[in-house]
């Protein structure tokens, strides 16, 4: 495995771990907000959600890379989809 491939593999694993951490942190912050009505937890929830969105966007870049798409191509499903 080349240095570039190793870097991409390690970086993707790190992004995956950050997604998992932020999902758990959001769930815990939500519990605190619901139980204690703590405004600081509500602010933390928003920060974790924002970070999670960014990490998921980066994860989409890895998916594009594996699909042979250009770096600047938007991840599939980012715009134009409606979920009901």
Steps between C-alpha positions, in 0.01 A plus 500: 500500500642838401533789744206673332277195527597452863427866575158481334419178684604645837319827432179320406520290816545819703200663330293189574600520867408869512158422352442237767621728782285793390192278460547375857565852631185628328293224659639580846448874453143435389438295818631783718286755318189287539564413866651822638402766245864613506570771242870413489410146395275642229791708370729196517245297303508758221881498493512118486240500223702751299817296538313184405374665182855599408641152566221338299578738213865391512389136510305571180826617342653160575198333339549720193870409491419128500240559227761674283336841522679833509590645841274799443199288407230523762416182688198318360173599660624827644244710315168437338379207707191509712442267790151467642 
